[in-house]
């Protein structure tokens, strides 16, 4: 609750619009206190979407099992969203099927059930800093915590530059980016500074619906369309363009406080 309260406060302080959280409801079964976290998110005016019941990997499982996992997640999301639309879906691991049958099958299933896909066009692996942060705090190693803070912000800025360079090479403009992040203790501590970094880079914050109204995301919001490249990296590969340099965090988070 402390973590989610800090995140909600940072979003409110920075005047962000409603921000989607994607739920795996299995955790509310094994850890019932997680319901309070989801309710706190909703009470702050932030919506929820479907991320499957168990964070199932479509590439590693049969299509029918994946569809059941999607459906099993719906009652909790629907209950918490009440009369608001909750039909946004994010693929676990961002994998959308490793065969044409899976790709087409899941798009057909999601489309028939009223879903749109929440694509991702910006991410810097923020979750990688949470475990090192816990180790450093346990050791009371504040010098290493400062190193983690600096590398986290550098990685976020580098990732934003990376996405923008691809977008401008491909389309000669900035598309509205969809940022993927996670709920964690270090994210909660860093979010005010992170949002300030993005604002300093010239970003403004919009809703998921506003971002995905851009034509880049047409394949994600109209599932009657056939599958196509839906990330900047995939479009770059499709056009035979080299990816920009994307430096790894220094020091690597996992090497800190070992």
C-alpha positions in Angstrom: 0.0 0.0 0.0 2.9 2.4 0.7 4.3 1.7 -2.8 1.0 2.3 -4.6 0.2 5.4 -2.5 3.6 6.9 -3.5 3.0 6.2 -7.1 -0.5 7.6 -7.1 0.7 10.7 -5.3 3.5 11.2 -7.9 1.1 10.9 -10.8 -1.3 13.3 -9.1 1.4 15.8 -8.3 2.6 15.8 -11.9 -1.0 16.3 -13.1 -0.9 13.2 -15.3 -4.2 12.1 -16.9 -5.7 8.7 -15.9 -3.0 6.0 -16.2 -3.7 2.4 -17.0 -2.7 -0.4 -14.7 -2.7 -4.0 -16.2 -3.8 -6.7 -13.8 -3.0 -10.4 -13.3 -5.8 -11.4 -11.0 -4.1 -14.6 -9.8 -2.2 -12.5 -7.3 -5.4 -11.5 -5.5 -6.1 -15.1 -4.9 -2.8 -16.0 -3.4 -2.3 -12.6 -1.7 -5.8 -11.2 -1.0 -4.4 -7.9 0.3 -3.6 -7.0 -3.3 -7.3 -6.1 -3.7 -6.7 -3.1 -1.5 -3.9 -2.0 -3.8 -6.1 -2.2 -6.9 -8.9 -0.3 -5.1 -6.5 2.4 -4.1 -5.5 2.7 -7.8 -9.1 2.9 -8.9 -10.0 5.4 -6.1 -7.4 7.7 -7.5 -9.2 7.7 -10.9 -6.9 5.4 -12.7 -8.3 2.6 -14.9 -7.4 -1.1 -15.1 -7.0 -3.4 -18.1 -6.5 -7.1 -18.7 -3.0 -8.7 -18.6 -4.3 -12.3 -18.4 -5.0 -14.2 -15.1 -1.6 -15.7 -14.7 0.8 -13.7 -16.9 0.6 -16.5 -19.4 3.1 -16.6 -22.3 1.2 -17.2 -25.5 4.2 -18.5 -27.4 4.7 -21.2 -24.8 1.0 -22.3 -24.4 -1.9 -23.4 -26.6 -4.2 -20.7 -28.0 -7.3 -22.1 -26.2 -5.5 -22.2 -22.8 -4.4 -18.5 -23.4 -8.0 -17.5 -24.2 -9.3 -19.1 -21.0 -6.6 -17.2 -19.1 -7.8 -14.0 -20.6 -11.4 -14.8 -19.8 -10.6 -15.8 -16.2 -9.1 -12.4 -15.5 -12.2 -10.5 -16.6 -14.5 -10.7 -13.6 -12.2 -8.9 -11.2 -11.2 -6.2 -13.8 -14.9 -5.7 -14.6 -15.9 -5.5 -11.0 -13.3 -2.9 -10.2 -14.0 -0.8 -13.3 -17.8 -0.9 -12.7 -19.4 0.9 -15.6 -16.2 2.1 -17.3 -14.7 0.4 -20.3 -11.9 -2.0 -19.3 -11.4 -3.7 -22.7 -7.7 -2.9 -23.1 -5.4 -5.8 -23.3 -1.6 -6.0 -22.8 0.2 -9.2 -23.9 2.4 -10.7 -21.2 6.1 -10.5 -22.2 4.8 -8.5 -25.2 4.6 -11.7 -27.2 1.6 -12.1 -29.5 2.0 -15.6 -30.8 4.8 -17.5 -32.5 2.7 -19.0 -35.3 0.3 -17.5 -37.8 -2.5 -19.6 -36.2 -1.9 -18.1 -32.8 -1.4 -14.5 -34.1 -4.6 -14.6 -36.1 -6.5 -16.7 -33.5 -5.9 -14.4 -30.6 -6.6 -11.3 -32.6 -9.9 -12.8 -33.6 -10.7 -13.7 -30.0 -9.8 -10.3 -28.6 -11.7 -8.5 -31.4 -14.8 -10.5 -30.8 -14.7 -9.7 -27.1 -14.4 -5.9 -27.7 -10.7 -5.5 -26.9 -8.0 -3.2 -28.1 -4.3 -4.0 -27.6 -2.2 -1.7 -25.5 1.0 -1.5 -27.5 4.4 -0.5 -26.1 6.7 1.9 -27.9 8.9 3.0 -24.9 10.3 0.9 -22.1 13.6 0.9 -20.1 13.3 -2.2 -17.9 12.5 -0.2 -14.8 11.7 -3.4 -12.8 15.4 -4.4 -13.0 16.2 -1.8 -10.3 13.8 -3.0 -7.6 15.7 -6.0 -6.3 19.1 -4.2 -6.2 17.4 -1.3 -4.3 16.0 -3.7 -1.7 19.5 -5.3 -1.3 21.1 -1.9 -0.9 18.5 -0.6 1.6 18.9 -3.8 3.6 22.7 -3.2 3.8 22.1 0.5 4.5 24.4 1.2 1.6 23.1 4.7 0.6 26.1 5.4 -1.7 25.0 2.4 -3.9 21.4 3.6 -3.7 22.6 7.0 -5.2 24.3 5.0 -8.0 21.1 3.1 -8.7 19.2 6.4 -8.8 21.6 7.9 -11.3 21.7 4.8 -13.6 17.9 4.6 -13.5 17.4 8.1 -14.7 20.1 7.7 -17.4 18.5 4.5 -18.6 15.1 6.2 -18.9 16.5 9.2 -20.8 18.5 6.9 -23.1 15.5 4.8 -23.8 13.4 7.8 -24.7 16.1 9.1 -27.0 16.2 5.6 -28.6 12.4 5.5 -29.2 12.4 9.0 -30.6 15.3 8.3 -33.0 13.4 5.3 -34.4 10.2 7.3 -34.7 11.8 10.2 -36.5 13.8 7.9 -38.8 10.6 6.0 -39.8 8.0 8.8 -39.8 9.9 12.1 -39.5 7.9 12.9 -36.4 7.3 11.8 -32.8 4.5 9.4 -32.6 2.6 9.4 -29.3 4.6 6.9 -27.3 3.1 4.3 -25.0 5.4 3.8 -21.9 5.5 0.5 -20.1 6.4 0.6 -16.4 5.9 -1.5 -13.3 4.8 -1.1 -9.7 7.8 -1.5 -7.4 9.4 0.2 -4.4 12.2 1.8 -6.4 9.8 3.0 -9.1 7.7 4.6 -6.3 10.8 6.4 -4.9 11.9 7.6 -8.4 8.7 8.5 -10.1 8.6 12.2 -9.3 12.2 12.6 -10.6 11.5 10.4 -13.6 8.4 12.3 -14.7 10.5 15.5 -14.4 13.1 14.0 -16.7 10.5 13.2 -19.3 9.0 16.7 -19.0 12.5 18.2 -19.4 12.8 16.2 -22.6 9.7 17.9 -23.9 7.1 15.1 -23.3 3.5 15.8 -22.5 1.4 13.1 -21.0 -1.8 11.9 -22.6 -4.2 8.9 -22.0 -3.7 5.5 -23.6 -6.8 6.2 -25.7 -5.4 9.4 -27.0 -2.0 7.9 -27.8 -3.4 5.0 -29.6 -5.7 7.1 -31.7 -2.5 7.8 -33.8 -2.4 5.9 -37.1 0.8 4.0 -35.9 -1.5 2.0 -33.6 -4.2 1.2 -36.1 -3.3 -2.5 -36.0 -3.7 -2.5 -32.2 -7.1 -0.8 -32.0 -8.7 -2.5 -35.1 -8.3 -6.2 -34.6 -10.1 -6.9 -37.8 -6.9 -5.9 -39.6 -4.3 -8.7 -40.2 -1.3 -8.8 -37.9 1.5 -6.5 -38.7 4.6 -4.9 -37.1 3.4 -3.1 -34.1 6.6 -1.9 -32.4 9.1 0.6 -33.6 11.8 -2.1 -33.6 9.7 -4.4 -35.7 8.9 -1.7 -38.2 12.7 -0.8 -38.4 13.4 -4.5 -39.1 10.7 -4.8 -41.7 12.2 -1.8 -43.6 15.7 -3.2 -43.2 16.9 -0.3 -41.1 19.6 -0.6 -38.4 18.5 0.0 -34.9 20.0 3.1 -33.1 22.6 2.5 -30.3 20.9 1.6 -27.1 23.5 1.6 -24.3 23.0 -0.7 -21.3 22.7 0.9 -17.8 26.1 1.6 -16.1 26.6 0.0 -13.7 24.2 -2.9 -14.5 21.5 -2.8 -11.7 21.9 -6.5 -10.9 25.6 -6.0 -10.1 24.9 -3.5 -7.3 25.0 -4.5 -3.6 26.0 -8.1 -4.3 
